[in-house]
Amino acid sequence: MRKAVVDTNVLVSHLFGGNPRDVVLLWYEGLFDLCVTDAILAEYSEVLGRGHEVGEDAGRLLSSIAEAPNVRHVWPRERFRAVAADPSDTCSSSARWPRRPM
């Protein structure tokens, strides 16, 4: 079985019908195992929890990740910091979902 780590942006785009939707659909179909760590799950939950416009769909997606048989919880053997923390870089923590026109 193939294994993959899926970036949070792919899940967000999936909820809005973007091109990465196919990646999530392939996972739903069982064509690969989704590999997650505690940190990845926390990020998924934090970011998807911000999307009020897609709240119900985001909740279903998070439940699927928590319950699916083709999700592998992995633990990294090593931790490294490829990028130094930058307190002036707040774009990710201050980002908000775009409002849809009514």
Secondary structure, DSSP 8 states (H G I E B T S, - for coil): --EE---HHHHHHHHTT-TTHHHHHHHHTTSSEEEE-HHHHHHHHHHHTT-GGGHHHHHHHHHHHHH-TTEEE---S----SS---TT--HHHH--------
